[in-house]
Amino acid sequence: MDILSTAMSLILSADRDLFAIITLSLQVSFTATLIASLVAIPAGAALAILRFPGRRLLLVVSTAFMALPPVVVGLAVYLLLSRSGPLGPLGLLFTPTAMIVAQSILILPIVLSLTHQAVEPLLRDYGGLFAALDTPRRLQVRTLIWDARFAVAVAVLAGFGRALAEVGAVIVVGGNINGLTRVMTTTIALETSKGNLTLALALGLVLITIAFGINLLIHAVARRGEVYQMVRK
């Protein structure tokens, strides 16, 4: 209870180091989610519309990659960005950029698969209309994404939650450097191993609060989507 009280005091006092770690965590996760979503949302909708050889295999692979081990992604990005790697001269290893790259790779299959699952049922309603009007593929993708916007928003929030809770990949490519690449999850792991439970618990409370808020938002958006579908029908 003493540790919990001290942790709460650390949060309420707006400790500079604590909030620097929280801010970096949110910045990295938000940027990674944005990058992954810009690629995954149109790709997921396009996979629902297009028919080509290997499409089913691509969907299976994207679904399987939702369970991709984070440390494996971290290792792959590490090899890519290391000094002897193909992108080594850019000097991105052990920077927030490397962490964003790793998180984007982890989030992308989640958003892609969930977007595809949200869009594909709508194609049954719109397929005949698209064919009759000879609608361009790009307009079909935009229409389906807009109509499935609530489910797509849930997919994006799920990806953001996944990124915010990530520790394995970011510690491999970020190095957990104080003041540069230290985020909430890696700091909790480090401080717990050092026995500094006050900071670890303070960050844990903040992380749980954010995760709880994301889940509330997911349920609210999903409920709004259900109401919208009922009204539309």
C-alpha positions in Angstrom: 0.0 0.0 0.0 2.9 2.4 0.7 4.3 1.7 -2.8 0.8 2.3 -4.3 0.4 5.5 -2.4 3.8 6.7 -3.6 3.0 5.7 -7.2 -0.2 7.7 -7.1 1.7 10.7 -5.7 4.2 10.4 -8.6 1.3 10.5 -11.1 -0.6 13.4 -9.4 2.6 15.5 -9.1 3.1 15.3 -12.9 6.6 14.0 -12.6 8.6 15.2 -15.6 10.4 11.9 -16.3 7.2 9.9 -15.9 5.3 12.0 -18.3 8.2 12.1 -20.8 8.0 8.3 -20.9 4.2 8.4 -21.3 4.4 11.0 -24.1 7.0 9.0 -26.1 4.9 5.9 -25.7 1.8 7.6 -27.1 3.7 9.3 -29.9 5.4 6.1 -31.1 2.2 4.0 -30.9 0.0 6.6 -32.5 2.4 7.2 -35.4 2.8 3.4 -36.0 -1.0 3.0 -35.9 -1.5 5.8 -38.4 1.1 4.4 -40.8 -0.2 0.9 -40.6 -3.8 2.0 -41.0 -3.1 4.1 -44.1 -1.8 0.9 -45.8 -3.9 -1.8 -44.2 -7.4 -0.2 -44.5 -7.4 0.3 -48.3 -5.6 -3.1 -48.7 -8.1 -4.9 -46.6 -11.0 -3.4 -48.6 -9.3 -4.1 -51.9 -8.8 -7.8 -50.9 -12.5 -8.0 -50.4 -13.3 -6.7 -53.9 -10.5 -8.1 -56.1 -10.2 -11.6 -57.3 -6.8 -12.9 -58.3 -4.6 -16.0 -57.9 -3.1 -16.2 -54.5 -5.7 -14.0 -52.9 -6.9 -16.7 -50.4 -3.3 -17.5 -49.5 -2.6 -13.8 -48.9 -5.6 -13.6 -46.6 -4.5 -16.7 -44.7 -1.0 -15.2 -44.2 -2.3 -11.9 -43.0 -4.6 -13.6 -40.5 -1.7 -15.8 -39.3 0.5 -12.7 -38.9 -1.9 -11.3 -36.4 -0.2 -13.7 -33.9 3.3 -12.9 -35.1 5.8 -13.1 -32.2 6.9 -9.5 -31.4 10.5 -10.5 -30.7 10.7 -12.1 -34.2 9.6 -8.8 -35.7 12.1 -7.0 -33.6 14.9 -9.3 -34.7 13.9 -8.8 -38.4 13.8 -5.0 -38.1 17.1 -5.1 -36.1 18.8 -7.0 -38.9 17.4 -4.6 -41.5 18.5 -1.5 -39.6 21.8 -2.8 -38.1 25.1 -1.3 -39.3 25.7 -4.3 -41.6 22.1 -4.4 -42.8 20.7 -2.9 -46.0 19.3 0.2 -44.2 22.2 0.5 -41.8 23.6 3.7 -43.3 20.4 5.5 -42.3 21.4 5.1 -38.6 17.8 4.4 -37.5 18.6 1.6 -35.0 17.9 2.4 -31.4 15.8 5.4 -32.3 12.0 6.0 -32.0 11.8 5.6 -35.8 12.9 2.0 -35.5 10.3 1.4 -32.8 7.6 2.9 -35.1 8.7 0.6 -37.9 8.5 -2.5 -35.7 5.1 -1.6 -34.3 3.8 -0.8 -37.8 4.7 -4.2 -39.0 2.9 -5.8 -35.9 -0.2 -3.7 -36.3 -0.6 -3.9 -40.1 -2.0 -7.5 -40.3 -4.4 -6.8 -37.5 -6.0 -3.8 -39.1 -5.9 -5.4 -42.6 -7.6 -8.6 -41.5 -10.3 -6.9 -39.4 -11.0 -4.4 -42.2 -11.4 -7.2 -44.7 -13.8 -9.0 -42.3 -15.8 -5.8 -41.9 -15.9 -4.9 -45.6 -16.5 -8.3 -47.3 -20.1 -8.8 -46.1 -21.1 -5.4 -47.5 -19.9 -6.5 -50.9 -23.0 -8.7 -51.1 -25.2 -5.6 -50.8 -23.2 -3.4 -53.1 -21.9 -5.9 -55.7 -24.9 -5.7 -58.0 -25.0 -1.9 -57.9 -21.3 -1.7 -58.5 -21.6 -4.0 -61.5 -24.6 -2.1 -62.9 -23.0 1.3 -62.7 -19.5 0.0 -63.8 -18.1 1.6 -60.7 -14.3 2.1 -60.7 -12.4 -0.1 -58.2 -11.0 2.9 -56.3 -14.6 4.3 -55.8 -15.7 0.8 -54.7 -13.0 0.7 -52.0 -13.8 4.2 -50.7 -17.6 3.4 -50.6 -17.1 0.2 -48.7 -14.7 1.7 -46.2 -17.0 4.5 -45.5 -20.0 2.2 -45.0 -17.9 0.0 -42.7 -16.3 3.0 -40.9 -17.4 2.0 -37.4 -16.0 -1.5 -37.8 -12.8 -0.1 -39.4 -12.5 2.4 -36.4 -12.7 -0.6 -34.1 -9.9 -2.3 -36.1 -7.7 0.8 -35.8 -8.3 1.1 -32.0 -7.5 -2.6 -31.6 -4.2 -1.9 -33.5 -3.4 1.1 -31.3 -4.0 -1.0 -28.1 -1.7 -3.7 -29.5 1.0 -1.2 -30.2 0.7 0.5 -26.8 1.1 -2.8 -25.0 4.1 -4.0 -27.0 7.4 -4.6 -25.3 9.3 -7.4 -27.1 9.9 -5.7 -30.5 10.5 -2.2 -29.2 13.1 -3.3 -26.6 15.1 -5.1 -29.3 15.1 -2.2 -31.9 14.9 0.7 -29.4 17.4 -0.5 -26.8 15.4 1.0 -23.9 17.7 4.1 -23.8 16.8 6.6 -21.1 15.4 9.8 -22.5 15.4 8.5 -26.0 13.6 5.2 -26.6 12.3 4.3 -23.1 8.5 3.7 -23.3 6.0 2.6 -20.7 6.3 -1.2 -21.2 10.0 -1.3 -21.4 10.4 0.9 -18.4 8.1 -1.3 -16.3 10.2 -4.3 -17.2 13.4 -2.6 -16.4 12.3 -0.9 -13.2 10.7 -4.1 -11.9 14.0 -6.0 -12.4 15.8 -3.2 -10.6 13.3 -3.3 -7.7 12.1 0.2 -8.3 8.4 -0.8 -7.9 7.2 2.8 -7.4 7.9 4.0 -11.0 6.9 0.6 -12.4 3.6 0.7 -10.6 2.9 4.3 -11.6 3.4 3.5 -15.3 1.4 0.3 -14.9 -1.5 2.3 -13.5 -1.3 4.8 -16.4 -1.1 1.9 -19.0 -4.1 0.1 -17.5 -6.1 3.4 -17.5 -5.3 4.0 -21.2 -6.0 0.4 -22.1 -9.4 0.6 -20.2 -10.2 3.8 -22.1 -9.4 2.3 -25.4 -11.6 -0.7 -24.7 -14.5 1.6 -23.6 -14.0 3.5 -26.9 -14.0 0.2 -28.9 -17.3 -0.8 -27.3 -18.9 2.6 -27.9 -17.9 2.7 -31.5 -19.0 -0.9 -32.0 -22.4 -0.1 -30.4 -22.7 3.0 -32.7 -22.0 0.8 -35.7 -24.7 -1.7 -34.6 -27.3 1.1 -34.3 -26.2 2.5 -37.7 -26.7 -0.9 -39.4 -30.1 -1.3 -37.8 -31.3 2.1 -38.9 -29.9 1.5 -42.4 -31.8 -1.8 -42.8 
